[in-house]
Amino acid sequence: MSKASADLTNEVINYIYVAGGFAWRASSVGVFDTKRMHFRAAAKKGVSDILSIYKGRLIAVEIKIGTDSLSDEQKGFMNNIDHYGGYSIVAINLEQFKKEWNDIVALIS
């Protein structure tokens, strides 16, 4: 994760807390197995960078900086969240995220 991506991730999580939500960084990176000397895949590919709850609703946030784009797995994860009653946001900067978050909050409230 680049510094810009890490900074935006932290800013988004902080904003969600200030807005009255609960959020955490969802790590979907594989883990190095020292016994077998290789990486074990994450349990689920495509999980969004940030998972949050606001008034009982799941809101998934994927951080994308610069030319970074959604993988097929990420698109599928976000489509599933939306399909089952949650919301998803692709955040490219803090101002754009805040607008989309506030639009969702208005729908939920």
FIVO-638163 format. One record per residue (C-alpha): y, z, x; residue in one letter. Coordinates in steps of 0.1 Angstrom, whole numbers. Example, Ala and Ser with C-alpha at 12.3 -4.5 7.8 and 13.67 -1.06 7.14 Angstrom:
2
REC     yy     zz     xx  rest
REC    -45     78    123     A
REC    -11     71    137     S
***
This chain:
109
REC     yy     zz     xx  rest
REC      0      0      0     M
REC     34    -10     14     S
REC     62     15     17     K
REC     82     -3    -10     A
REC     52     -1    -33     S
REC     46     35    -25     A
REC     83     43    -31     D
REC     83     25    -65     L
REC     50     43    -74     T
REC     66     77    -67     N
REC     98     68    -85     E
REC     79     57   -116     V
REC     58     88   -117     I
REC     89    110   -113     N
REC    106     91   -141     Y
REC     77     96   -164     I
REC     77    133   -158     Y
REC    114    135   -164     V
REC    110    115   -197     A
REC     84    141   -209     G
REC     52    124   -200     G
REC     23    132   -177     F
REC     13    108   -149     A
REC     -9    104   -119     W
REC    -17     79    -92     R
REC    -51     64   -100     A
REC    -68     55    -68     S
REC    -92     27    -71     S
REC    -97     21    -34     V
REC   -132     22    -20     G
REC   -144     52      0     V
REC   -158     50     35     F
REC   -194     63     37     D
REC   -198     79     71     T
REC   -236     81     68     K
REC   -241     44     60     R
REC   -210     33     79     M
REC   -195     11     52     H
REC   -171     12     23     F
REC   -185     21    -11     R
REC   -168      2    -39     A
REC   -146     21    -64     A
REC   -162     30    -97     A
REC   -140      5   -117     K
REC   -121    -25   -103     K
REC    -87    -33   -117     G
REC    -76      2   -127     V
REC    -38      4   -128     S
REC    -19     21   -101     D
REC     -5     48   -124     I
REC    -21     62   -156     L
REC      2     82   -179     S
REC      1    100   -212     I
REC     31    102   -235     Y
REC     27    118   -269     K
REC    -10    113   -268     G
REC     -8     76   -259     R
REC    -21     61   -227     L
REC      3     40   -207     I
REC    -10     22   -177     A
REC     15     10   -150     V
REC      7    -16   -124     E
REC     31    -18    -94     I
REC     38    -53    -81     K
REC     63    -59    -54     I
REC     75    -93    -41     G
REC     48   -120    -43     T
REC     20    -96    -52     D
REC      3   -107    -85     S
REC    -22    -93   -109     L
REC    -59    -98   -101     S
REC    -83   -109   -129     D
REC    -97    -74   -129     E
REC    -62    -59   -133     Q
REC    -54    -83   -162     K
REC    -86    -73   -179     G
REC    -80    -36   -175     F
REC    -45    -39   -189     M
REC    -57    -61   -218     N
REC    -83    -35   -227     N
REC    -57     -7   -226     I
REC    -35    -27   -250     D
REC    -65    -37   -272     H
REC    -75     -1   -277     Y
REC    -41     12   -287     G
REC    -25     21   -254     G
REC      3      3   -236     Y
REC      6    -14   -202     S
REC     35    -22   -179     I
REC     37    -43   -148     V
REC     66    -27   -128     A
REC     84    -48   -103     I
REC    114    -25    -99     N
REC    126      8   -113     L
REC    152     -6   -137     E
REC    128    -30   -153     Q
REC    101     -3   -156     F
REC    126     21   -173     K
REC    135     -6   -199     K
REC     99    -13   -207     E
REC     90     24   -207     W
REC    119     32   -231     N
REC    109      3   -254     D
REC     74     18   -256     I
REC     87     53   -261     V
REC    108     40   -290     A
REC     76     25   -306     L
REC     57     58   -302     I
REC     84     82   -313     S
***
